[in-house]
Amino acid sequence: MLNTTKTSGRKIATRIDKEAYGRLLAETLPEVIETESQNRRMNAIADRLQSKRDRSPEENRLLKLIATLCMNFEERHYNVQEGVTPAGILADLMSERGLKQADLLPIFGSRSAISEVLSGRRGITKTQAKSLAQFFKLPVELFL
């Protein structure tokens, strides 16, 4: 299987090692999340993967799968506040990871664009949402 990674504006194909990915799946046993206990377990695995600096393509694929499973569970079972916006999610992610606006310059192009998005004066474009999803290794839907 091929996975694509975007680097400097172009996509680069990376090969997924089926055996390595299979071992990761066997270790974590991801499944459709039905209980809070399963959600906590999957979130702990996602946190562990997310904290790794140099994830393998297989780990990136597993993280994406787990994030999707957790997001689906949380959408079904939690009363998401109406005030949650893509800009708010971005601000929370930046805070959690200790990021500054300058860290997102490659995505937004200017500090003023970042400030306008974070203040709610400007929305996140589809292109920016895709780049943010790749940057944070999270589903693009969070930023749309």
Long-range contacts (C-beta under 8 A, 24 or more apart in sequence): 3-57, 3-60, 3-61, 5-57, 5-134, 6-131, 6-134, 14-57, 15-57, 16-57, 16-58, 16-61, 17-56, 17-57, 17-58, 20-56, 20-58, 21-58, 21-61, 21-62, 24-58, 24-59, 24-62, 25-62, 28-62, 28-66, 30-62, 30-65, 30-66, 30-69, 31-69, 32-69, 32-72, 33-69, 33-70, 33-72, 33-73, 34-73, 36-77, 38-73, 39-70, 39-73, 39-74, 39-77, 42-66, 42-69, 42-70, 43-70, 46-70, 50-137, 55-137, 60-137, 63-137, 64-137, 64-139, 67-137, 67-138, 67-139, 68-139, 71-139, 71-141, 71-142, 85-120, 86-123, 86-124, 86-129, 86-142, 86-143, 86-144, 87-117, 87-118, 87-119, 87-120, 87-123, 87-124, 89-142, 89-143, 90-117, 90-118, 90-124, 90-132, 90-143, 91-118, 93-136, 93-138, 104-132, 104-135, 106-131, 107-131, 107-132, 107-135
